[in-house]
Amino acid sequence: MNEIPAVDDIISAEQVRATAEAIAEWQLPDGMILWFPGGHSDPWNHTEAAMALDLAGLRAEAERAYQWLADVQRPDGSWHQYYLADGIEQDKLDANTIAYVAAGVWHHWLVARDAGFVETMWPVVERAIDFVLDLQTPRGEILWARHADGTPWSFALLTGSSSMCHSLRCAIAISELLGRERPDWELSAARLSWIVRQHCLGNAPDAFAPKARWAMDWYYPVLGGVLTRAEATARIEERRDTFVVEGRGVRCVSDRPWITAAETCEFVMAELAIGRRDRALELFTWAQALRDTDGHYFTGVVFPEEIHFPADERTTYTDAAIVLAADALSRTSAASGLFIDHDALPPLVDLDIALDERLD
C-alpha cells in the first residue's frame, strides 16, 4: 500500500484512511460513487472521489470508479450531469464535469504509474476532450453545456472554464505520455487560459456569466493555474475578507452564513498555490470541525446557529476534498502537487496575439 497522507496535529493517516473507506462504503457495485446513499452522482465529483480512493491505497475501488465512467460514456464523448443508481436524473451535458476525467486519469498515473490503465482510458479522455472543445468560442471561452439534444447553452462560466484549463493541461500531459500529441488541444488550452486571465484582469468583462457572489468564481482561476503568482495573490487578497470567516472556513456564497468544507479545502490548495502554507494549515484545521465520527464530513454549517446544512447531509465530494487537501499539504503522494504546482503540467502555448485583436 502507498503511504497515506497525514498532516501533523490536524489529521492522521488513520483518519484519512477512514475517510476514504467511508467513500468506498457508499460506492455502488458498478463503480458509481453517489454524493450520499439514495442521492445522485455527477462525473466531476465522482472523479474527485476516485482520486481520494487512490491516495488512501484503495486502488481497486478507484479503478472501478474510472471503469464506471468508461461504461456510461455516451458515444459523443460526454456524460450527463447527474446520474441515479437506476438511471439519469439530469440529462444536460456539462462541459466542466466532462473534461475533469482527464485530471483524474493523470492523477491516477502520478500515483500508480500504471501505463496500461492510461492506455485503456485514452479513448475515454480523447472523446471527452473533443466533445468539450467543440463548445469553445472563437474568443476562447468554453460554453457551459449542451442540452441532451445537442443545443449549446449561450454562456460560459468562470469557475468551470478555470477548472477546464487545468483539465486540458492534464489531457495534454496524457497525450504526451502516450506519444499521441494533440497540438489542437494545446492551442485550445492556451486560448481558454488566455481569456480566463484577461477576464480576471478586467479586460474581458463579458466573457463569463456574472457569478461573483460564489466563492469558486473567486479562487478557481488561481486553482486552475491561469494567473501569475502576483496576479493570483492580488486576486485572493482582494476578496479574502468577503469569503473567509475567521475560525470557521470559506463561505460558499458571499451573502449567506454558509461555511462548506469542500470550498474551504479547495481554497486550502489555492493558498498553497500562492505560497501561503500557514494560512492553508489554519483553514484545514478549521475544516476538521465538520468531521463526523465515521470519517465522513458534513457538507457545511450555518453560523451562528451551528446547524449542519443541508440538514445533516454528509457527502463523498466533501470527504474527497479533505483527502486531496491533506495530500497537498503533506506532499505525500507523487500527485500532491497536481493542483498547486502548475509548472509541472505542460506549459501553455504562447499565443503572441495582440490584446485588442483577441478581444474583437
N, C-alpha and C positions, 0 to 999 in steps of 0.2 A: 504494500500500500504506500502511496505517496505521502509525504509529510503534510499534515493538515494545518491550515493557518491558525494562528493564535496571536492575540495582542496582549502583551503583558499588562496585568492588573485590570483588564477590561473584559476579555473573553478568552476562554481556554480552548485548546484543541478539542477537548471532550465536548464542550458546549457547541462548538462549530459542527462537529460530527453529529451531535444530537439534532441540530437544526436541519442538516442535510438529510438525516434519516427521517425526520418529520416530513420533509418534502416527499421523499420516496414513499412514505406510507400513504400519501394521497395520490400517487401516480397510478393510473389505470393500467390494466393488463396489456393494453395495446400500446402503451408508452406515453399517452397523453397526460400532461400534468395540469390539473384543474387549479383554479385560484384557491378553491376550497371544496370539500365534498358537496356534491349537488350543484356546484356552480358551473362556470364556463371556463374555457381556455382560449388564449389568443397566442399566435405564433411568437410574438415578441417576448412576453413574459414566460411562455413555455421554454423558449431558448435560454433565457436568463437562468431559469431553474435548472436546466440541464448543465449549465456552466457550474453552478453551485454543487451539483452532484459530483461532477468531475473533481472539483477542488477537495472534496472530502473523501475521495477514493472510491466513490460509488460509480465506477466506470460502466458496468453493465447497465445500470439504470440510466445513466447519461446517454449511452448509445441507443437504448430503447427509445428514449425521447427523440433523438435525431431520426431514428427509423420511422417513428410516427409521422414526422414532418415529410419524409420521403413518401410514405404510403398515402398521405392525403393531399399531397400537392396536386393542384389542378394541371391539366395539360399545358396551359399557357404560362405555367411557372409560378402562379400565385397561390395564396391561401385566403380563405375567408377571414373576416375579422374575428368572429367569435364562434367557437365550437362547443357543443354539449357532448356528454358521454354518448348520446344516441343520435346525434345529428348536428345541424348547423343552426346557430342562434341568430347571427347577423351575417348576411351574405356579402356585405361590402368588401372590397379588396383594398386594404390599407397598405400603401407603398412602404412605409417605415417598418411595419411588422414583417413584411415580406423580405425586405433587404437584410433584416437582422440575422437571418440564418447564416450569412457569411461571417459575421462576428463570432457566432457560436462555433462554427466549424474551425475557424482559425484558432479560437481559444482551445478547442479540443486538441488540435495539432500541437500547440505550445505545451500543453500539459502531458499528452500521451505520446507524442512523436510517432503516431501511427499513420504511415503514408497510405496504407491500404484503406483506412477509413476516409481520408481526404479524397482519395481517388474515387471511392464509391459515392461520396457526397458531391463530387464535382458537377455532375449533370443537374443536381438539385439546385446548387448555388448558381450555376450559369443561367438556368431558366428563370430563376427568381430575379437575378440582377437585370437580365434583359427585359423582363416584364416591367420592372421599376423604371428603368431608363427610358422606356417608351413613353413615360409620363413627364419627361424633362422638357421644359420650355426652351426656346432659343436663348433666352437670357441666362438660364442655368438652374433656376429653381425646379423642384420636382413637385408636381401636383399631388395633393394629399392621397387621393384614392380613385378607384373606378367603382361604379355601380356593378353589380353582378352581370349586367347585360353589356358591359364594356364601356359605357358612357363615363368619361372622366369628370371628376369634380373640377370646379372652376378656380380653386385657390390652393396655395401651398402653406405649410405650417413650419414655423421656425424650429420648434423642438424636433419634429420629425425629420426635417431636412438636415439639421445638425447631426442627428443620430445616423442618418444615411451617409453623411460624409465619412464617418468612421467605418460604417459597414462596407462602403465601396472600397476603402483602402484595404480592409481585410480581404475582400474579394480579389483585389489585385494581388495581394500577397499570396493568396491561394493559387491564382493563375500562374504566378512566377514560380512558386514551389513546384508545380506540376509541369512547367515548361509550356504552358498554354497561354501565352501573353495575350492580353486584350487591350491594345492601345486605345480603343474606343472607350473602354471603361476609365482609363487613365484621364482622358480628356474630359469625360463626363464628371468625374470626381473633382477635377480642377475647376470646372465651370460651376459646379454646385458649391464647392467651398468658397469660391470667389464671391458669389452672390450672397452667401450667408455672411461672409466677413463684411462686405460692403453695406449690407443692411445693418449690421451691428455698429458700424462706424457712422451711420446716418446718411449714407449715400444712396440707398435704395429703399426708402421707407415703405413703398407699396409692394415690395416683393412677397411679403408674407401676411397672412391674416392677423389682425391685431389680437394678441393673446397675452398682453403684458402683465395681467394680474396673476398669471400662472408662474410658479417658481421655475418650472422646467424651461420656459422660454428665456429666463434669466441666465441659468447656469449651463444649459445644454450646448450653446456654442463653445463654451470652454471645454466641457466634457467631450465634445466632438472633435476638438483639436484644430479648429479653423482659425483661431486668433493667435497672434504673437503673445509671448509671455506678458509683455507690458500691456497689450490691449486686453488680455484676459483678466489680468489683475485689476485693471481700471473698471472693467465691466462688473466684476464681483464686488468691488468696494462700493460702486455706485448704488447698489440696492441691497447691500447686506442687511442694513437695519430694517429694511422693508420685510424681509423674509425670515431672517434668523431671530429666533426668540431665545434669549439667554436662559440657559439651564434646561431647555426643552428640545430644540431642534429647528427644523425648517417647516414653515407653513407651506401647504401645497398651493394656496392662493393668498394673495396679499391682503385681502379684505375680510378674511374669516379666521377665527381662532382654531384652526385645524392644523395640528402637527402630525406629519406622517413619517414613519421610519424609513420608507423607501426613498422619498425625496431627501431625507437627511443623509442617508448613506450614499446616494448618488452625489450629493454635494460634498460629502467627505472626499470622494475621488476628484471632484473639481478642485477642491482646496489643495489636494496633493499635486494636481497637475500644475498649479502655480507656485508650488514650493511651500505651502502653508501647513506643515505637518502638525504643529502644535494645535492649531485650530481644528484640523481634521480629527485629531485624537479626542479633543474636547467634544466635538459633535458626536463622534462614535460612542463616547461614554454616555451621553445623554440618550442615545437611541436604545440603550440597553434597558431603559425603564419600560419599554414595550415588550420585553421578553416574557413569555409565558412559561409555566413550569415544565412543559413537554418539549421545549425547544422552538416551537412556533413563535412568531411575533405578531402582536396586534397591528392591524393596518395603521391606526392612528389614534389620536386622543384630542378631545375638545377641552380647552382650558378656559377659565379656571375651574370648570366643573369636574375635570378629570374623568370624563366619560369616554370610554372607547367608542370609536366610530369606524365604519358603520356598525352600530350595535356592538357585539363582541366579535366582530369579524377578524379572523387571522388569515393571512394569505401567503401562498407559496412564493409570490413575487417579492413580498416583503422579506421573507426568510432568505431568498436568494440574494437580495441586495445587501443584507447583513454579511453573508458569506463572502461576496465579492469585495466588499469594503474591508473586511478582515484580511483578505489576501493582499489587497493593495497596500494596506497599512504595514503589514508584516513582511511584505515582499517574499512570501514563502514559495509560491509556485513560479514556474517559468512564464506563466501568463499574468503574473501580478501587475505588470506594467501596462497591460493592454489598454486601459482607459486613462492612464496618467502619463505615459511616456510615448507621446505620439510620434516622436522622431524614429521610433523603432519600426514604424509602419512604412511602406513605400512612400517616398516623397511625392508631393503634388507637382504636377506639370506646371511650369511657369507659362502662363498664357501670354504674357507680354503683349497685352492689348490695352489700348488707351481706355481710361475710365469712361469718358463720355461716349465712346463708340460702343462699349459693352452695355451701357445703361439705356441706349436708344431702343 
